[in-house]
Amino acid sequence: MKISVKSVTEGAYTLSFDETEVVLDEENIKDLLLQITKIMLPIYGGADNAERKTKELMRLMKSADNIGIQKVIGISREDDILVFLKTVEEDEELLKKFYSNMSERLRKMIVEDLNYKFKKDEPEDIDVSAFVRLIRIAKDLQERGLLDSAKAADSLANTTVSE
């Protein structure tokens, strides 16, 4: 089977399968690409993997102190934070933890972006790559003792120096 994609006009594409052609707009092409990527890449691994990543990230964020949360917010992509906040919207404690570590301006912007991005409520397919990126950031901060400064201080206090 011969498959090809051609740009027809700005924002419009023709997807051909042998003799069959389908015209798609930019949004449809992006959706198709995302679906293909999720199937082809092992990082996604389906709904079970998404649930595992969500739980892992929630655990890391719940164990983080305010400074750690601020670092995660500062380092992370805004879209990743939006996906995370939308996913955990039922966890009032975690939402409060995040929002209380944002400036008022950032908090307003995030709320507006959440309302705009998720007009139709939560998307069927959560972008697991957002969780993977956030987990990487959180684990890196954790390894460097920056996610939970109290634990980092405790581990430093319990470290003995040999002469």
Buried (B, 14 or more C-beta within 10 A) or exposed (E): EEEEEEEEEEEBBEBEEEEEEEEBEEEBBEEBEBEEEBEEEEEBEEEEBBEEBBEBBBEBBEEBBEBBBBBBBEBBEEEBBBBBBBBBBEBEEBEEBBBEBBEEEBBEEBEEBBEEBBEEEEEEBBBBBBBBBBBEBBBEBBEEBBBBBEBBEEEEEEEEEEE
